[in-house]
Amino acid sequence: MHKLIVIRKKNILYISIIALIFIISLALKPSAQTVFNMVVADPNRLLPIYCVDRNDNKISISFDAAWGADDTDKLLKILKDNDVKATFFLCGFWVDKYPDEVKKIIADGHDVGNHGNTHAHGAKLSLEQNEQEILKAHEKVEKLTGTKMFLFRPPYGEYNNDVIKAAQNVNYYPIQWDVDSLDWKELGAEHELNHVLNHKKLGSGSIILFHNDAKYTPQVLDKIIKGLKAKNYELVPISQLIYKNNYKINHEGRQIKN
């Protein structure tokens, strides 16, 4: 009988210890999750530049141009009226279809970046195919305007190591964004305005994503620019935001000067 009581006490103690460990694990879950993520993160994964580590309040706004062009002149006028230079990422077939718009963008002093020739899913292509997507669009813009692009934004924001290697192999800086306006979702003018100006990641060195054919962006771009300036941000093209050499990119995609 005494032996049975001892066994039961041991079982109760064992169960109590397990319960205590479980409660502690719940309390430490966020920290434990963070440590776990750090352990399993792939150190060989290549990243584009999502934002830049700066303390001078410089940020960039960018536009992906892959489909229509009806609003491009409106956007250019708003940018000119606010004395802001932006970055336009151009698809090769967009360049073919709207050569005059390409010339206007460059004439106004904006950056032009490469958005691939056909807006292909880069993760489904080989290294060589990704290189050709970049080079074909590059050749079209250079032939049309004499401009040699060096900024590349993967279509759909989709990439893997081959996409990043392809850009680097042809002397391009792969560029992503850390503030998505969500203009492509067409959630409304006020939503777009508030979403950008109050974005949790907005800060010095941010890169903001717009599209040149989004429904509400022409309505709110002026207010967004004025709102960003009111927050003491200086808007510059991406070519003036990023570091060209002697840098590293951390696990968040933040470009940091060595």
C-alpha positions as CSV (number, residue, x, y, z in Angstrom):
1,M,0.0,0.0,0.0
2,H,2.8,2.4,1.0
3,K,4.6,1.6,-2.3
4,L,1.4,2.4,-4.3
5,I,1.1,5.8,-2.5
6,V,4.7,6.6,-3.4
7,I,4.1,5.7,-7.0
8,R,1.0,7.9,-7.2
9,K,2.9,10.8,-5.6
10,K,5.6,10.4,-8.2
11,N,3.0,10.4,-11.0
12,I,1.4,13.5,-9.6
13,L,4.9,15.2,-9.4
14,Y,5.7,14.2,-12.9
15,I,2.4,15.5,-14.3
16,S,2.9,18.8,-12.3
17,I,6.3,19.3,-13.8
18,I,5.0,18.7,-17.4
19,A,2.1,21.2,-16.8
20,L,4.6,23.8,-15.4
21,I,6.8,23.3,-18.5
22,F,3.8,23.8,-20.8
23,I,2.7,27.0,-19.0
24,I,6.2,28.4,-19.2
25,S,6.5,27.5,-22.9
26,L,3.2,29.4,-23.6
27,A,4.6,32.5,-21.8
28,L,7.8,32.3,-23.7
29,K,6.2,31.5,-27.1
30,P,7.1,34.8,-28.9
31,S,10.8,34.6,-27.9
32,A,10.9,30.9,-28.6
33,Q,9.4,31.5,-32.0
34,T,11.9,34.2,-32.8
35,V,14.8,32.0,-31.8
36,F,13.4,29.1,-33.9
37,N,13.1,31.4,-36.9
38,M,16.7,32.5,-36.6
39,V,17.9,28.9,-36.4
40,V,16.0,27.6,-39.4
41,A,16.5,30.7,-41.6
42,D,18.4,29.8,-44.8
43,P,21.8,31.6,-44.7
44,N,22.2,31.0,-48.4
45,R,19.0,32.7,-49.5
46,L,19.6,35.9,-51.6
47,L,17.5,38.9,-51.0
48,P,16.7,42.1,-53.0
49,I,16.8,45.5,-51.5
50,Y,13.6,46.2,-49.6
51,C,14.7,49.4,-47.9
52,V,17.9,51.2,-47.0
53,D,19.4,51.9,-43.6
54,R,19.5,55.7,-43.6
55,N,19.1,58.4,-40.9
56,D,18.5,61.3,-43.2
57,N,14.8,60.9,-43.9
58,K,15.2,60.1,-47.6
59,I,12.7,57.8,-49.1
60,S,11.6,56.8,-52.6
61,I,8.3,56.3,-54.4
62,S,8.2,53.9,-57.3
63,F,5.7,52.9,-60.0
64,D,5.5,49.6,-61.8
65,A,4.5,50.1,-65.5
66,A,3.3,46.8,-67.1
67,W,-0.2,47.4,-68.4
68,G,-2.0,50.6,-69.3
69,A,-0.7,54.1,-69.6
70,D,-3.8,56.3,-69.5
71,D,-2.8,57.9,-66.1
72,T,0.9,58.3,-66.7
73,D,0.7,61.9,-67.8
74,K,-1.4,62.7,-64.7
75,L,1.2,61.1,-62.5
76,L,4.0,62.9,-64.2
77,K,2.2,66.3,-63.8
78,I,1.7,65.6,-60.0
79,L,5.3,64.7,-59.6
80,K,6.4,67.8,-61.4
81,D,4.1,70.1,-59.5
82,N,5.5,68.7,-56.2
83,D,9.1,68.8,-57.5
84,V,9.6,65.1,-56.9
85,K,11.6,62.6,-58.8
86,A,10.4,59.0,-58.7
87,T,11.4,55.6,-60.2
88,F,9.4,53.9,-62.9
89,F,10.0,50.2,-63.5
90,L,9.2,49.4,-67.1
91,C,8.3,46.1,-68.7
92,G,9.7,45.5,-72.2
93,F,6.3,45.1,-73.8
94,W,5.2,48.3,-72.2
95,V,8.2,50.1,-73.7
96,D,7.2,48.7,-77.1
97,K,3.6,49.9,-76.7
98,Y,4.2,53.3,-75.1
99,P,7.6,54.6,-76.4
100,D,6.5,58.3,-76.1
101,E,5.6,57.7,-72.4
102,V,9.0,56.3,-71.8
103,K,10.6,59.3,-73.3
104,K,8.4,61.7,-71.2
105,I,9.4,59.9,-68.0
106,I,13.1,60.2,-68.8
107,A,12.7,63.8,-70.0
108,D,11.2,64.7,-66.6
109,G,14.3,63.4,-64.9
110,H,12.9,60.3,-63.3
111,D,14.7,57.0,-62.8
112,V,13.7,54.2,-65.2
113,G,14.1,50.7,-63.9
114,N,13.8,47.2,-65.4
115,H,10.6,45.2,-64.8
116,G,11.5,42.3,-67.1
117,N,10.6,41.9,-70.7
118,T,7.3,40.0,-70.5
119,H,6.4,40.3,-66.8
120,A,7.2,36.6,-66.3
121,H,7.2,34.6,-63.1
122,G,10.9,34.6,-62.5
123,A,10.8,31.7,-60.0
124,K,9.6,29.5,-62.8
125,L,12.5,30.4,-65.1
126,S,16.1,29.3,-65.2
127,L,19.0,31.6,-64.4
128,E,19.7,32.1,-68.1
129,Q,16.0,32.8,-68.9
130,N,15.9,35.4,-66.1
131,E,19.0,37.1,-67.5
132,Q,17.4,37.3,-70.9
133,E,14.2,38.8,-69.4
134,I,16.3,41.6,-68.0
135,L,18.6,42.1,-71.0
136,K,15.8,42.3,-73.6
137,A,14.0,45.0,-71.7
138,H,17.4,46.8,-71.1
139,E,18.1,46.8,-74.8
140,K,14.7,48.2,-75.7
141,V,15.1,51.2,-73.4
142,E,18.7,51.8,-74.3
143,K,17.9,51.7,-78.0
144,L,14.9,54.0,-77.6
145,T,16.4,56.6,-75.2
146,G,20.1,55.8,-74.8
147,T,19.5,55.2,-71.1
148,K,21.2,52.3,-69.5
149,M,19.1,50.9,-66.6
150,F,20.6,49.3,-63.6
151,L,17.6,48.8,-61.2
152,F,15.5,45.7,-61.5
153,R,12.2,44.9,-59.8
154,P,11.1,41.3,-60.2
155,P,7.5,41.0,-61.7
156,Y,4.9,40.2,-59.0
157,G,7.6,40.8,-56.4
158,E,8.5,37.1,-57.0
159,Y,12.0,35.9,-56.7
160,N,14.4,33.1,-55.7
161,N,18.2,32.8,-55.8
162,D,18.2,32.5,-59.6
163,V,16.3,35.7,-60.0
164,I,18.6,37.6,-57.7
165,K,21.7,36.0,-59.3
166,A,20.5,36.9,-62.8
167,A,20.1,40.5,-61.9
168,Q,23.6,40.6,-60.3
169,N,25.1,38.8,-63.2
170,V,24.0,41.5,-65.6
171,N,25.0,44.4,-63.3
172,Y,21.6,45.2,-61.8
173,Y,20.5,46.0,-58.3
174,P,17.4,43.9,-57.4
175,I,14.9,46.2,-55.8
176,Q,11.7,45.3,-53.8
177,W,9.7,47.6,-51.5
178,D,8.8,47.8,-47.8
179,V,5.7,49.9,-48.2
180,D,3.0,48.6,-50.5
181,S,0.3,51.2,-51.3
182,L,-2.0,48.3,-52.2
183,D,-3.3,50.5,-55.0
184,W,-3.6,47.4,-57.1
185,K,-6.4,46.1,-54.8
186,E,-8.5,49.2,-55.5
187,L,-9.7,49.6,-51.9
188,G,-10.6,53.2,-52.3
189,A,-8.8,56.6,-52.3
190,E,-9.0,57.2,-48.6
191,H,-7.8,53.7,-47.8
192,E,-4.7,54.2,-50.1
193,L,-3.9,57.6,-48.6
194,N,-4.1,56.4,-45.0
195,H,-2.4,53.1,-45.6
196,V,0.7,54.8,-47.1
197,L,1.0,57.7,-44.6
198,N,0.4,55.5,-41.6
199,H,2.2,52.4,-42.7
200,K,4.0,50.7,-39.8
201,K,7.2,50.2,-41.9
202,L,7.3,53.7,-43.3
203,G,10.6,55.3,-42.2
204,S,13.9,56.7,-43.4
205,G,15.1,54.6,-46.3
206,S,11.7,53.3,-47.3
207,I,10.7,52.3,-50.8
208,I,7.0,52.8,-51.6
209,L,5.3,50.8,-54.3
210,F,2.6,52.2,-56.7
211,H,1.4,51.2,-60.1
212,N,1.1,53.6,-63.0
213,D,-2.4,52.3,-64.0
214,A,-4.0,52.0,-60.5
215,K,-7.5,53.4,-60.2
216,Y,-7.1,55.7,-57.2
217,T,-3.4,56.6,-57.3
218,P,-3.9,59.7,-59.5
219,Q,-6.5,60.9,-57.0
220,V,-4.4,60.6,-53.9
221,L,-0.8,60.9,-55.1
222,D,-0.7,64.7,-54.5
223,K,-2.0,64.3,-50.9
224,I,0.4,61.4,-50.3
225,I,3.4,63.4,-51.4
226,K,2.4,66.4,-49.4
227,G,1.7,64.2,-46.4
228,L,5.1,62.6,-46.7
229,K,6.8,66.0,-46.9
230,A,4.8,67.1,-43.8
231,K,6.4,64.1,-42.0
232,N,9.8,65.6,-43.0
233,Y,10.6,63.0,-45.6
234,E,12.7,63.9,-48.6
235,L,11.6,62.1,-51.8
236,V,14.4,61.0,-54.1
237,P,14.7,58.4,-56.9
238,I,15.9,55.0,-55.9
239,S,19.2,55.5,-57.6
240,Q,19.9,58.2,-55.0
241,L,18.6,56.2,-52.1
242,I,20.6,52.9,-52.4
243,Y,24.3,52.4,-51.7
244,K,26.1,51.4,-54.9
245,N,29.0,49.5,-53.2
246,N,30.4,48.4,-49.9
247,Y,27.1,47.3,-48.4
248,K,25.4,44.2,-47.0
249,I,21.7,43.2,-46.9
250,N,20.3,41.8,-43.7
251,H,17.6,39.2,-43.2
252,E,14.9,41.8,-43.5
253,G,16.2,43.0,-46.9
254,R,17.5,46.2,-45.5
255,Q,20.6,47.5,-47.3
256,I,23.2,48.5,-44.8
257,K,26.4,50.4,-45.4
258,N,29.6,48.6,-44.3
